[in-house]
Amino acid sequence: MFAREYLGEFEHLVLLALVQLEDRAYGVTVRQEIQIRAKRDVSIGAVYATLERLEAKGYAKSSMGEPTKERGGRSKRFFRITGHGVRALNLTHQTLQRMTEGLALVRKNV
């Protein structure tokens, strides 16, 4: 039986956003990164639910930032990828590469 360490599509996108954003990753910036790079509209609720799921799996870790004036004194919850998350990301990339190896992917104008 195979271990379930590979990522679902949206988990994959969220972890990639964490890597891109480095120390600036919190719910809103993760959502923006996915919208810009993947050209995909996502709800903030879906982003936070996925971040929490990734944290529960040990693929991401969160910490609270300093309170900010523009947020009415509230802190942002920042996320970063963990070593387990990097391994899952690499496993997912390797799996996708193996699945597409030898395929002639056709690009059609739609």
SEMI-384578 format. One record per residue (C-alpha): residue number from 1; z, x, y. Coordinates in steps of 0.001 Angstrom, whole numbers. Each point is the difference from the previous one (the first is absolute). Layout:
<recs>
<pos NUM | Z Z | X X | Y Y>
...
</recs>
This chain:
<recs>
<pos 1 | Z 0 | X 0 | Y 0>
<pos 2 | Z -836 | X 1249 | Y 3493>
<pos 3 | Z 2585 | X 277 | Y 2763>
<pos 4 | Z -631 | X -2334 | Y 2941>
<pos 5 | Z 74 | X 2579 | Y 2771>
<pos 6 | Z -3373 | X -757 | Y 1526>
<pos 7 | Z -94 | X -2099 | Y 3121>
<pos 8 | Z -1372 | X -3405 | Y 790>
<pos 9 | Z -2667 | X -112 | Y 2691>
<pos 10 | Z 2269 | X -999 | Y 2882>
<pos 11 | Z 2785 | X 2362 | Y -1069>
<pos 12 | Z -2624 | X 2739 | Y -22>
<pos 13 | Z -1077 | X -836 | Y 3566>
<pos 14 | Z 3595 | X -123 | Y 1243>
<pos 15 | Z 878 | X 3383 | Y -1517>
<pos 16 | Z -3172 | X 1509 | Y 1460>
<pos 17 | Z 1055 | X -1371 | Y 3396>
<pos 18 | Z 3415 | X 1671 | Y -395>
<pos 19 | Z -1728 | X 3315 | Y -678>
<pos 20 | Z -2302 | X -435 | Y 3024>
<pos 21 | Z 2796 | X -1028 | Y 2370>
<pos 22 | Z 2544 | X 2624 | Y -1114>
<pos 23 | Z 3203 | X -531 | Y 2038>
<pos 24 | Z -1460 | X -2936 | Y 2014>
<pos 25 | Z -168 | X -2436 | Y -2940>
<pos 26 | Z 1736 | X -3338 | Y 438>
<pos 27 | Z -1217 | X -3516 | Y -729>
<pos 28 | Z -2119 | X -511 | Y 3109>
<pos 29 | Z -1680 | X 3415 | Y -100>
<pos 30 | Z -676 | X -307 | Y -3745>
<pos 31 | Z -1668 | X -3362 | Y 630>
<pos 32 | Z -2098 | X 1445 | Y 2839>
<pos 33 | Z -1046 | X 3003 | Y -2115>
<pos 34 | Z -1209 | X -2276 | Y -2809>
<pos 35 | Z -1821 | X -2276 | Y 2430>
<pos 36 | Z -1765 | X 2912 | Y 1704>
<pos 37 | Z -837 | X 2182 | Y -3002>
<pos 38 | Z -529 | X -2619 | Y -2718>
<pos 39 | Z -1399 | X -2611 | Y 2414>
<pos 40 | Z 2260 | X -2521 | Y -1674>
<pos 41 | Z 2167 | X -2578 | Y 1736>
<pos 42 | Z 3485 | X -87 | Y -1501>
<pos 43 | Z 3159 | X -1868 | Y 866>
<pos 44 | Z 3078 | X 1879 | Y 1099>
<pos 45 | Z 1936 | X -1875 | Y -2695>
<pos 46 | Z -2265 | X 1391 | Y -2719>
<pos 47 | Z 472 | X 3503 | Y 1389>
<pos 48 | Z 3802 | X -258 | Y 31>
<pos 49 | Z 134 | X -1597 | Y -3453>
<pos 50 | Z -2125 | X 2847 | Y -1362>
<pos 51 | Z 2046 | X 2671 | Y 1779>
<pos 52 | Z 3173 | X -1455 | Y -1511>
<pos 53 | Z -1596 | X -154 | Y -3466>
<pos 54 | Z -1171 | X 3617 | Y 316>
<pos 55 | Z 3496 | X 1029 | Y 1040>
<pos 56 | Z 1516 | X -1832 | Y -2977>
<pos 57 | Z -2406 | X 1878 | Y -2297>
<pos 58 | Z 999 | X 3315 | Y 1598>
<pos 59 | Z -3452 | X 614 | Y 1524>
<pos 60 | Z 1175 | X -332 | Y 3603>
<pos 61 | Z 3256 | X 533 | Y 1862>
<pos 62 | Z 1152 | X -1555 | Y 3243>
<pos 63 | Z 2316 | X 1077 | Y 2783>
<pos 64 | Z 1049 | X -1542 | Y 3265>
<pos 65 | Z -1189 | X 1525 | Y 3262>
<pos 66 | Z 1876 | X 66 | Y 3267>
<pos 67 | Z 380 | X -3280 | Y 1913>
<pos 68 | Z -2721 | X -405 | Y 2609>
<pos 69 | Z 51 | X -1766 | Y 3345>
<pos 70 | Z -3413 | X -1645 | Y -581>
<pos 71 | Z 1388 | X -1634 | Y -3169>
<pos 72 | Z 3080 | X -1363 | Y 1759>
<pos 73 | Z 2240 | X 2722 | Y -1399>
<pos 74 | Z -1120 | X -535 | Y -3600>
<pos 75 | Z -999 | X 2844 | Y -2303>
<pos 76 | Z -3285 | X 387 | Y -1846>
<pos 77 | Z 36 | X 422 | Y -3762>
<pos 78 | Z -2205 | X 2995 | Y -786>
<pos 79 | Z -1547 | X 672 | Y -3411>
<pos 80 | Z -1237 | X 3138 | Y -1704>
<pos 81 | Z -1586 | X 706 | Y -3354>
<pos 82 | Z 2172 | X 1667 | Y -2660>
<pos 83 | Z -947 | X 2511 | Y -2679>
<pos 84 | Z -275 | X -2861 | Y -2502>
<pos 85 | Z -2302 | X -1766 | Y 2454>
<pos 86 | Z -2210 | X 3069 | Y 302>
<pos 87 | Z -234 | X 179 | Y -3807>
<pos 88 | Z -914 | X -3696 | Y -218>
<pos 89 | Z -2594 | X 454 | Y 2750>
<pos 90 | Z -1551 | X 2979 | Y -1801>
<pos 91 | Z 17 | X -1839 | Y -3337>
<pos 92 | Z -1733 | X -2975 | Y 1592>
<pos 93 | Z -2656 | X 2239 | Y 1589>
<pos 94 | Z -607 | X 1809 | Y -3299>
<pos 95 | Z -300 | X -3321 | Y -1838>
<pos 96 | Z -2530 | X -1337 | Y 2516>
<pos 97 | Z -2006 | X 3221 | Y -231>
<pos 98 | Z -106 | X -209 | Y -3813>
<pos 99 | Z -1050 | X -3647 | Y 135>
<pos 100 | Z -2881 | X 699 | Y 2378>
<pos 101 | Z -1126 | X 3250 | Y -1612>
<pos 102 | Z -3646 | X -186 | Y -1007>
<pos 103 | Z -639 | X -3284 | Y 1765>
<pos 104 | Z -2940 | X -298 | Y 2328>
<pos 105 | Z 1575 | X -2131 | Y 2692>
<pos 106 | Z -2686 | X -1923 | Y 1819>
<pos 107 | Z 313 | X -691 | Y 3694>
<pos 108 | Z -1811 | X -3159 | Y 1033>
<pos 109 | Z -580 | X -1279 | Y 3491>
<pos 110 | Z 1524 | X -3437 | Y 193>
</recs>
